[in-house]
Structures are given as C-alpha cells and as structure tokens.
Amino acid sequence: MPTGRCSAKAPRIDDVLRGLLTPRWLLLHLLFIVATIATGFFAVWQWDRAHEAGGSFQNLGYALQWPLFGAFTIFLWIRIARMDLEGRAEEGTAATEASEEDQPGEAPEEEIARTRRRRPLVPPPAPRVDPDEDPELAEYNRYLAELNKAEER
C-alpha cells in the first residue's frame, strides 16, 4: 500500500516537479535557459566574425568554444537539480525516520541541520606556539609580527 512518502532511491514525480517549480528554481531555470541561449548566440557571432575579412583563427576557436560553454551550462543545470532533489529526499527520509522512532530528544529539523554541516564555516584558530616547544617557529612568528608592525606605520 503506498504511503505517499518520498524515498531516497525513487522520488515520486509530483515531489520532483514540486521541488523544481519553487520560485527559487523558476529563477534558476530562467537563468540557465538565458545563459544557454546566450552561448549559442555568441557561437554564431564568433563564427560570422571568423568568416569576415578581418576574422582570424582566434574567432574560429571561440566559435567552437561557445557551444562547449553551453553544454557545460546544461550539465551544471542538471547536476544542481539532482543535488537539490537528493538533498530534499534525504531530508524527507531523515524526518520520516525521526518521527517513526518516537524518541524524545532533538527535533527533526535540528538533527537535519546538525548533520548537514559537517565542518565549521570558519576554521578554528591555530594553537599558540610556545617558544620552548618550537623555537624556530616562535622566532618566525616574532619576525612576522615585526613585519606587521612595520607595515601598519
């Protein structure tokens, strides 16, 4: 009996369409379509320039490169859409598993946010170097501090 849940392996078509028809994705679709069409126009423009009297092999090279840029744009579009859909499917699976467990503790949203970010946004500061531990590194740090003071003047 279908439960209406989206699994990570086989998302339902209405879930896929709902995910790709949000305002954010509609804007991204528009951006990718415009970028792909623009690369086609640039390819034709460079092809025409290569065949004019002042054209060169450089224009011919660009005429051959622009379709590659367009193909990369389409590849990137598909890749980003798949990554977004996989992320939504994982979030839905994690939320479903958390609700099925019925254990008190963290809310599903907090757990999803906690598991999504695996490393801090800003790396932690390096530990201070004791001159007794590494005198060479401590001397180098003093030298850098002197250069910094001289630059601030």
DOMARMI-694837 format. One record per residue: z, x, y of N, C-alpha, C in turn; residue in one letter. Coordinates in Angstrom, 1 decimal, decimal comma. Example, Ala and Ser with C-alpha at 12.3 -4.5 7.8 and 13.67 -1.06 7.14 Angstrom:
BEGIN
[[7,8; 13,2; -5,7]; [7,8; 12,3; -4,5]; [7,8; 13,2; -3,3]; 'a']
[[7,1; 12,8; -2,2]; [7,1; 13,7; -1,1]; [7,9; 12,9; 0,0]; 's']
// end
This chain:
BEGIN
[[0,0; 0,9; -1,2]; [0,0; 0,0; 0,0]; [0,0; 0,9; 1,2]; 'm']
[[-0,9; 0,7; 2,2]; [-1,0; 1,6; 3,3]; [0,2; 1,3; 4,3]; 'p']
[[0,8; 2,3; 4,8]; [1,9; 2,2; 5,6]; [1,6; 2,3; 7,1]; 't']
[[0,3; 2,7; 7,4]; [0,0; 2,9; 8,8]; [0,4; 4,2; 9,4]; 'g']
[[0,9; 5,1; 8,6]; [1,3; 6,4; 9,2]; [0,1; 7,3; 9,1]; 'r']
[[0,1; 8,3; 10,0]; [-0,9; 9,3; 10,0]; [-0,4; 10,5; 9,3]; 'c']
[[-1,1; 10,9; 8,3]; [-0,7; 12,1; 7,6]; [-1,4; 13,3; 8,1]; 's']
[[-0,8; 14,5; 7,9]; [-1,4; 15,8; 8,4]; [-2,7; 16,1; 7,8]; 'a']
[[-2,9; 15,6; 6,6]; [-4,2; 16,0; 5,9]; [-5,3; 15,1; 6,2]; 'k']
[[-5,1; 13,8; 6,3]; [-6,1; 12,8; 6,6]; [-5,8; 11,8; 7,7]; 'a']
[[-6,0; 12,2; 8,9]; [-5,7; 11,3; 10,0]; [-6,6; 10,1; 10,0]; 'p']
[[-6,1; 9,0; 10,4]; [-6,9; 7,7; 10,4]; [-7,8; 7,8; 11,6]; 'r']
[[-8,9; 7,1; 11,5]; [-10,0; 7,2; 12,6]; [-9,5; 6,6; 13,9]; 'i']
[[-8,7; 5,5; 13,8]; [-8,2; 4,9; 15,1]; [-7,2; 5,9; 15,7]; 'd']
[[-6,4; 6,6; 15,0]; [-5,5; 7,6; 15,6]; [-6,3; 8,7; 16,2]; 'd']
[[-7,4; 9,1; 15,6]; [-8,2; 10,2; 16,2]; [-8,8; 9,7; 17,5]; 'v']
[[-9,4; 8,5; 17,5]; [-10,0; 8,0; 18,7]; [-9,0; 7,8; 19,8]; 'l']
[[-7,8; 7,3; 19,4]; [-6,8; 7,0; 20,4]; [-6,3; 8,4; 21,0]; 'r']
[[-6,3; 9,4; 20,2]; [-5,8; 10,7; 20,8]; [-6,9; 11,4; 21,6]; 'g']
[[-8,2; 11,1; 21,4]; [-9,2; 11,7; 22,1]; [-9,7; 10,9; 23,3]; 'l']
[[-9,1; 9,7; 23,5]; [-9,5; 8,9; 24,6]; [-8,4; 8,7; 25,6]; 'l']
[[-7,5; 9,6; 25,7]; [-6,5; 9,6; 26,7]; [-7,1; 10,0; 28,0]; 't']
[[-6,5; 9,8; 29,2]; [-7,1; 10,2; 30,4]; [-7,3; 11,7; 30,5]; 'p']
[[-6,3; 12,5; 29,9]; [-6,5; 13,9; 29,9]; [-7,7; 14,3; 29,1]; 'r']
[[-7,9; 13,7; 28,0]; [-9,0; 14,1; 27,1]; [-10,4; 13,6; 27,7]; 'w']
[[-10,4; 12,4; 28,4]; [-11,6; 12,0; 29,0]; [-12,0; 13,0; 30,1]; 'l']
[[-11,1; 13,5; 30,8]; [-11,4; 14,5; 31,8]; [-11,9; 15,8; 31,2]; 'l']
[[-11,3; 16,2; 30,1]; [-11,8; 17,4; 29,3]; [-13,2; 17,1; 28,8]; 'l']
[[-13,4; 15,9; 28,2]; [-14,8; 15,6; 27,7]; [-15,8; 15,8; 28,8]; 'h']
[[-15,5; 15,2; 30,0]; [-16,4; 15,3; 31,1]; [-16,6; 16,8; 31,5]; 'l']
[[-15,6; 17,5; 31,6]; [-15,7; 19,0; 31,9]; [-16,6; 19,7; 30,9]; 'l']
[[-16,4; 19,5; 29,6]; [-17,2; 20,2; 28,6]; [-18,6; 19,7; 28,7]; 'f']
[[-18,9; 18,5; 28,9]; [-20,2; 18,0; 29,0]; [-20,9; 18,6; 30,2]; 'i']
[[-20,3; 18,6; 31,3]; [-20,9; 19,2; 32,5]; [-21,1; 20,7; 32,3]; 'v']
[[-20,2; 21,4; 31,7]; [-20,4; 22,8; 31,5]; [-21,5; 23,1; 30,6]; 'a']
[[-21,7; 22,3; 29,5]; [-22,8; 22,5; 28,6]; [-24,1; 22,2; 29,2]; 't']
[[-24,2; 21,1; 30,0]; [-25,4; 20,8; 30,7]; [-25,8; 21,9; 31,7]; 'i']
[[-24,8; 22,4; 32,4]; [-25,0; 23,4; 33,4]; [-25,5; 24,7; 32,7]; 'a']
[[-25,0; 25,0; 31,6]; [-25,6; 26,2; 30,9]; [-27,0; 26,0; 30,5]; 't']
[[-27,4; 24,8; 30,2]; [-28,8; 24,5; 29,9]; [-29,7; 24,7; 31,1]; 'g']
[[-29,2; 24,1; 32,2]; [-30,0; 24,3; 33,5]; [-30,1; 25,8; 33,9]; 'f']
[[-29,0; 26,5; 33,7]; [-29,1; 27,9; 34,1]; [-30,0; 28,7; 33,2]; 'f']
[[-30,1; 28,3; 31,9]; [-31,1; 29,0; 31,0]; [-32,5; 28,7; 31,4]; 'a']
[[-32,8; 27,4; 31,8]; [-34,2; 27,1; 32,2]; [-34,5; 27,8; 33,5]; 'v']
[[-33,5; 27,9; 34,4]; [-33,7; 28,5; 35,7]; [-34,0; 30,0; 35,5]; 'w']
[[-33,3; 30,7; 34,6]; [-33,5; 32,1; 34,4]; [-34,8; 32,3; 33,6]; 'q']
[[-35,2; 31,4; 32,7]; [-36,4; 31,5; 32,0]; [-37,6; 31,4; 33,0]; 'w']
[[-37,5; 30,5; 34,0]; [-38,5; 30,4; 35,0]; [-38,6; 31,6; 35,9]; 'd']
[[-37,4; 32,2; 36,2]; [-37,4; 33,4; 37,1]; [-38,0; 34,6; 36,3]; 'r']
[[-37,8; 34,6; 35,0]; [-38,3; 35,8; 34,2]; [-39,8; 35,7; 34,2]; 'a']
[[-40,4; 34,6; 34,3]; [-41,9; 34,4; 34,3]; [-42,6; 34,4; 35,6]; 'h']
[[-41,8; 34,5; 36,7]; [-42,4; 34,6; 38,0]; [-42,8; 36,0; 38,3]; 'e']
[[-43,4; 36,2; 39,5]; [-43,9; 37,6; 39,8]; [-42,8; 38,6; 40,0]; 'a']
[[-41,7; 38,1; 40,5]; [-40,6; 39,1; 40,7]; [-39,6; 39,1; 39,6]; 'g']
[[-39,9; 38,4; 38,5]; [-39,0; 38,3; 37,4]; [-38,9; 39,7; 36,6]; 'g']
[[-37,8; 39,8; 35,9]; [-37,6; 41,0; 35,1]; [-37,0; 40,7; 33,7]; 's']
[[-36,8; 41,8; 33,0]; [-36,2; 41,6; 31,6]; [-34,8; 41,2; 31,7]; 'f']
[[-34,2; 41,5; 32,9]; [-32,8; 41,0; 33,1]; [-32,7; 39,5; 33,1]; 'q']
[[-33,7; 38,9; 33,8]; [-33,7; 37,4; 33,9]; [-34,0; 36,9; 32,5]; 'n']
[[-34,9; 37,5; 31,7]; [-35,1; 37,1; 30,4]; [-33,9; 37,2; 29,5]; 'l']
[[-33,1; 38,2; 29,7]; [-31,8; 38,4; 28,9]; [-30,9; 37,3; 29,3]; 'g']
[[-30,8; 37,0; 30,6]; [-29,9; 35,9; 31,0]; [-30,3; 34,5; 30,4]; 'y']
[[-31,7; 34,4; 30,4]; [-32,2; 33,1; 29,9]; [-31,8; 32,9; 28,4]; 'a']
[[-31,7; 34,0; 27,7]; [-31,3; 34,0; 26,3]; [-29,8; 33,9; 26,1]; 'l']
[[-29,1; 34,4; 27,1]; [-27,6; 34,3; 27,0]; [-27,0; 33,0; 27,3]; 'q']
[[-27,6; 32,2; 28,3]; [-27,0; 31,0; 28,7]; [-26,9; 30,0; 27,6]; 'w']
[[-27,9; 29,8; 26,7]; [-27,7; 28,9; 25,5]; [-26,5; 29,3; 24,7]; 'p']
[[-26,3; 30,6; 24,5]; [-25,1; 31,1; 23,8]; [-23,8; 30,7; 24,4]; 'l']
[[-23,8; 30,7; 25,8]; [-22,6; 30,3; 26,5]; [-22,4; 28,8; 26,3]; 'f']
[[-23,5; 28,0; 26,3]; [-23,4; 26,6; 26,0]; [-22,9; 26,3; 24,6]; 'g']
[[-23,4; 27,1; 23,6]; [-22,9; 26,9; 22,2]; [-21,4; 27,3; 22,1]; 'a']
[[-21,0; 28,3; 22,9]; [-19,6; 28,6; 22,9]; [-18,8; 27,5; 23,5]; 'f']
[[-19,3; 26,9; 24,5]; [-18,6; 25,8; 25,2]; [-18,4; 24,6; 24,2]; 't']
[[-19,4; 24,3; 23,4]; [-19,3; 23,3; 22,4]; [-18,3; 23,7; 21,3]; 'i']
[[-18,4; 24,9; 20,9]; [-17,4; 25,4; 19,9]; [-16,0; 25,3; 20,4]; 'f']
[[-15,8; 25,7; 21,6]; [-14,4; 25,6; 22,2]; [-14,0; 24,2; 22,3]; 'l']
[[-14,8; 23,3; 22,7]; [-14,5; 21,9; 22,8]; [-14,0; 21,3; 21,5]; 'w']
[[-14,8; 21,6; 20,4]; [-14,4; 21,1; 19,1]; [-13,1; 21,8; 18,6]; 'i']
[[-12,9; 23,1; 18,9]; [-11,7; 23,8; 18,4]; [-10,5; 23,2; 19,1]; 'r']
[[-10,6; 23,0; 20,4]; [-9,4; 22,5; 21,2]; [-9,1; 21,1; 20,7]; 'i']
[[-10,1; 20,2; 20,5]; [-9,9; 18,9; 20,0]; [-9,2; 18,9; 18,6]; 'a']
[[-9,6; 19,8; 17,7]; [-9,0; 19,9; 16,4]; [-7,6; 20,3; 16,5]; 'r']
[[-7,3; 21,3; 17,4]; [-5,9; 21,8; 17,5]; [-5,0; 20,7; 18,1]; 'm']
[[-5,5; 20,0; 19,0]; [-4,7; 18,9; 19,6]; [-4,4; 17,8; 18,6]; 'd']
[[-5,4; 17,5; 17,8]; [-5,2; 16,4; 16,7]; [-4,3; 16,9; 15,6]; 'l']
[[-4,4; 18,2; 15,3]; [-3,5; 18,7; 14,3]; [-2,0; 18,8; 14,8]; 'e']
[[-1,9; 19,1; 16,1]; [-0,6; 19,1; 16,7]; [0,0; 17,7; 16,7]; 'g']
[[-0,8; 16,7; 17,0]; [-0,3; 15,3; 17,0]; [0,1; 14,9; 15,6]; 'r']
[[-0,7; 15,3; 14,6]; [-0,4; 14,9; 13,3]; [0,9; 15,5; 12,8]; 'a']
[[1,1; 16,8; 13,2]; [2,4; 17,5; 12,8]; [3,6; 16,8; 13,5]; 'e']
[[3,4; 16,4; 14,7]; [4,5; 15,8; 15,4]; [4,8; 14,4; 14,8]; 'e']
[[3,7; 13,7; 14,4]; [3,9; 12,4; 13,8]; [4,6; 12,5; 12,4]; 'g']
[[4,2; 13,6; 11,7]; [4,8; 13,8; 10,4]; [6,3; 14,2; 10,5]; 't']
[[6,6; 15,1; 11,5]; [7,9; 15,5; 11,7]; [8,8; 14,4; 12,1]; 'a']
[[8,3; 13,5; 13,0]; [9,1; 12,4; 13,5]; [9,3; 11,4; 12,3]; 'a']
[[8,3; 11,2; 11,5]; [8,5; 10,3; 10,3]; [9,5; 10,8; 9,3]; 't']
[[9,4; 12,1; 9,0]; [10,4; 12,7; 8,1]; [11,8; 12,7; 8,6]; 'e']
[[11,9; 12,9; 9,9]; [13,3; 12,8; 10,5]; [13,8; 11,4; 10,5]; 'a']
[[13,0; 10,4; 10,7]; [13,5; 9,0; 10,6]; [13,8; 8,6; 9,2]; 's']
[[13,1; 9,2; 8,2]; [13,3; 8,8; 6,9]; [14,6; 9,4; 6,3]; 'e']
[[15,0; 10,6; 6,9]; [16,2; 11,2; 6,4]; [17,5; 10,5; 6,7]; 'e']
[[17,4; 9,8; 7,9]; [18,6; 9,1; 8,4]; [19,9; 9,9; 8,4]; 'd']
[[19,7; 11,2; 8,9]; [20,9; 12,0; 9,0]; [21,3; 12,1; 10,5]; 'q']
[[22,5; 12,0; 10,8]; [22,9; 12,2; 12,2]; [22,7; 13,6; 12,6]; 'p']
[[22,4; 13,8; 13,9]; [22,2; 15,1; 14,4]; [21,2; 15,1; 15,5]; 'g']
[[20,3; 16,0; 15,5]; [19,3; 16,1; 16,6]; [18,3; 15,0; 16,6]; 'e']
[[17,9; 14,6; 17,7]; [16,9; 13,6; 17,9]; [15,5; 14,2; 17,5]; 'a']
[[14,6; 13,4; 17,0]; [13,3; 14,0; 16,5]; [12,6; 14,7; 17,6]; 'p']
[[12,6; 14,2; 18,9]; [12,0; 14,9; 20,0]; [12,5; 16,2; 20,2]; 'e']
[[13,8; 16,4; 20,2]; [14,5; 17,7; 20,4]; [14,1; 18,7; 19,3]; 'e']
[[14,0; 18,2; 18,1]; [13,7; 19,1; 17,0]; [12,2; 19,5; 17,1]; 'e']
[[11,4; 18,6; 17,5]; [9,9; 19,0; 17,6]; [9,8; 20,0; 18,7]; 'i']
[[10,5; 19,8; 19,9]; [10,4; 20,7; 21,0]; [11,0; 22,1; 20,5]; 'a']
[[12,1; 22,0; 19,7]; [12,7; 23,3; 19,3]; [11,8; 24,1; 18,4]; 'r']
[[11,1; 23,4; 17,5]; [10,2; 24,1; 16,5]; [8,9; 24,4; 17,1]; 't']
[[8,5; 23,8; 18,2]; [7,2; 24,1; 18,7]; [7,2; 25,5; 19,4]; 'r']
[[8,2; 25,8; 20,2]; [8,2; 27,1; 20,9]; [9,0; 28,0; 20,0]; 'r']
[[8,3; 29,0; 19,5]; [8,9; 30,0; 18,6]; [9,4; 31,2; 19,3]; 'r']
[[8,8; 31,5; 20,5]; [9,3; 32,7; 21,2]; [9,5; 32,3; 22,7]; 'r']
[[10,4; 33,0; 23,4]; [10,7; 32,6; 24,7]; [9,5; 32,8; 25,7]; 'p']
[[9,5; 32,1; 26,7]; [8,4; 32,2; 27,7]; [8,5; 33,6; 28,4]; 'l']
[[9,7; 34,0; 28,7]; [9,9; 35,3; 29,4]; [10,6; 36,2; 28,4]; 'v']
[[10,1; 37,4; 28,2]; [10,8; 38,3; 27,2]; [12,1; 38,7; 27,7]; 'p']
[[13,1; 39,0; 26,9]; [14,4; 39,4; 27,3]; [14,3; 40,8; 27,9]; 'p']
[[15,2; 41,1; 28,8]; [15,2; 42,4; 29,4]; [15,6; 43,5; 28,4]; 'p']
[[15,0; 44,7; 28,6]; [15,3; 45,8; 27,7]; [16,8; 46,2; 27,9]; 'a']
[[17,4; 46,6; 26,8]; [18,8; 47,1; 26,9]; [18,9; 48,4; 27,8]; 'p']
[[20,0; 48,5; 28,4]; [20,2; 49,7; 29,3]; [20,3; 50,9; 28,4]; 'r']
[[19,8; 52,0; 28,9]; [19,8; 53,3; 28,2]; [21,0; 54,1; 28,7]; 'v']
[[21,8; 54,5; 27,8]; [23,0; 55,4; 28,1]; [22,5; 56,8; 28,1]; 'd']
[[22,8; 57,6; 29,1]; [22,4; 59,0; 29,1]; [22,8; 59,8; 27,9]; 'p']
[[23,9; 59,4; 27,3]; [24,3; 60,1; 26,1]; [23,5; 59,8; 24,9]; 'd']
[[22,9; 58,6; 24,8]; [22,1; 58,2; 23,7]; [20,7; 58,9; 23,7]; 'e']
[[20,1; 58,9; 24,9]; [18,7; 59,4; 25,0]; [18,6; 60,1; 26,4]; 'd']
[[19,0; 61,3; 26,5]; [19,0; 61,9; 27,9]; [17,6; 62,0; 28,5]; 'p']
[[16,6; 62,2; 27,6]; [15,2; 62,3; 28,1]; [14,7; 61,0; 28,8]; 'e']
[[15,0; 59,9; 28,1]; [14,6; 58,6; 28,6]; [15,4; 58,2; 29,9]; 'l']
[[16,7; 58,6; 29,9]; [17,5; 58,3; 31,1]; [17,0; 59,1; 32,3]; 'a']
[[16,6; 60,4; 32,0]; [16,0; 61,2; 33,1]; [14,7; 60,6; 33,6]; 'e']
[[13,9; 60,1; 32,7]; [12,7; 59,4; 33,1]; [12,9; 58,2; 33,9]; 'y']
[[13,9; 57,4; 33,5]; [14,3; 56,2; 34,3]; [14,8; 56,5; 35,7]; 'n']
[[15,6; 57,6; 35,8]; [16,0; 58,1; 37,1]; [14,8; 58,5; 38,0]; 'r']
[[13,9; 59,1; 37,4]; [12,7; 59,5; 38,1]; [11,9; 58,3; 38,6]; 'y']
[[11,8; 57,3; 37,8]; [11,1; 56,1; 38,2]; [11,8; 55,4; 39,3]; 'l']
[[13,2; 55,4; 39,2]; [14,0; 54,7; 40,3]; [13,8; 55,5; 41,6]; 'a']
[[13,7; 56,8; 41,6]; [13,4; 57,6; 42,8]; [12,1; 57,2; 43,3]; 'e']
[[11,1; 57,1; 42,5]; [9,7; 56,8; 43,0]; [9,7; 55,4; 43,6]; 'l']
[[10,5; 54,5; 43,0]; [10,5; 53,1; 43,5]; [11,2; 53,1; 44,9]; 'n']
[[12,3; 53,9; 45,1]; [12,9; 54,0; 46,4]; [12,0; 54,6; 47,4]; 'k']
[[11,2; 55,6; 47,0]; [10,3; 56,3; 48,0]; [9,2; 55,3; 48,4]; 'a']
[[8,8; 54,5; 47,5]; [7,7; 53,5; 47,8]; [8,2; 52,4; 48,7]; 'e']
[[9,5; 52,1; 48,6]; [10,0; 51,0; 49,4]; [10,2; 51,4; 50,9]; 'e']
[[10,2; 52,7; 51,1]; [10,4; 53,2; 52,5]; [9,2; 53,0; 53,4]; 'r']
// end
